Amino acid sequence: MATRSLWRTGRNLAVFSATVCGGSAAAAVATSEDPAKTLKLLTAVPIRLFRDSVTAASIVFDYEYSLWGLREGSVEISKVKHEVHLRSARKLQELCFRNGGIYIKLGQHIGQLEYLVPQEYVQIMRESMLNKCPVSSYDQVSEVIKKELGETPDKLFSEFDPAPIASASLAQVHVARTHDGQKVAVKVQHTHMTDTAAADHATVDLIVKTIHHFFPAFDYRWLVDEIHESLPKELDFLVEGKNSEKCLDNFRKLSPHIADYVYAPKVYWNLSTSKLLTMEFMDGAQINDVKNIRRLGIQPNEVAKLVSQAFAEMMFKHGFVHCDPHAANLLVRPWPSSKKSILGKRKPQLILLDHGLYKDLDFYTRTNYAALWKALIFADAKAIKENSVKLGAGEDLYALFAGILTMKPWNRVVDPAVDHLVIQGADGDRSELQMYASQYFPQISELLRRLPRVILLMLKTNDCLRAVNNSLVQESSLQTFFVVGKVSSEAVIEAKLLQRKSLLCWLNVWLDEMLLEARLFGMQIALWLLQLRKALSWGN
């Protein structure tokens, strides 16, 4: 029944959109200031909608037909599910590539939703959506540059490589050299983005709302709303340039102890516009390229620690957070001022790329989010509930919220063991997480509907950082949680100092600091003992 409904819905949507668009096209084109652009938009909507509908119906039909009559929990259904997941993920991948733009962004987001979608989707989207995006031709790139700056690339730069070194959902990057000899990276927006953004949003919005109508548990309307809000900012590269400068300024003012170890490329404002961003070219190893990182004399565990600290500072202290920290947006290089140690090791410097997607956390949200993570690290069940409720999870779903943040079931979240949040990366752990995701799908959808969108972006950021950490150390590290616990606790104490003025309140804050130092010291001792045990086990 669900399959027939979705097939019928897809067909009706396509016919309806074609009829409406065709019937109103003449009037819309006639009254538009840009008839060619309007006509392109009106023809793009039904085509995209038809593709979306056919793909959605095909995926649902495949699941229902392939799993029909198979017993839940059997070996056979597990095997068939794996095959259907792979086929469906590839269909979705093809749809994202054919439509481009927003759809690539959606595919990238799916690649980070380990707590909600099958691993086959996560793996295929993560592998394809980050480094294999559509590429604009050199003629299209030249057209954009000439329109934005008044000259072709060969006039503006002494050198300009026509082949891009990277291509993403919204733009691609070319290596160039300025007339004064500076090597730069030129980020050029894809020509079709502005024309199709409205069409992409309209089709995705209609499909998501329609699927939600027939399958109420599937509620991703919040994701469409978030894209509608954030995409215009991401399409304005001047905003991206300002974000990068503000990010570094925050580290200098609010986190001076690590400011030298976090870097963003310098922006060449005279060669930048809303659709063109010229930046300092950065050499470095991609954050998940462990082999190259070691070749640079840098320890991967030190990189994992730096990434955790940098983003903890942004989330809990700055309130201005880079929300797209996937592997393609993070580089690492030896800290320019560092010298090799006796063992030939160098200190790492983290380079942040792609500053288009940032979120501001107001004081209330930032403080409660920091307090929640402090409670999670120290397994404080009462504080976990209190701060989860403050952030919007509700009295009934706070335990699920804690589980999504930590990728752990509730009994592990409140386990007093110092390494209670460490994920070993074993197949058993992953299977357990996927089982919970499947079992509590309606509750997860309801939780995502309740939470403020800024917290949903923190969930995405959290998932990106977990993937980065896993690639560096192969498992979630106790050291990472130690850093998060320290920074979140410091942020909570700083917030209390801002709010309390009496001598008694100051004394309470001082006692909190002493307690924090004692707890962190205990975690550090436990960390050393676990590392020693690991070293001894390797020796055996």
Order of alpha helices (4+ residues) and beta strands (2+ residues): alpha-alpha-alpha-alpha-alpha-alpha-alpha-beta-beta-beta-beta-alpha-alpha-alpha-beta-beta-beta-alpha-alpha-beta-beta-beta-beta-alpha-alpha-alpha-alpha-alpha-alpha-alpha-alpha-alpha
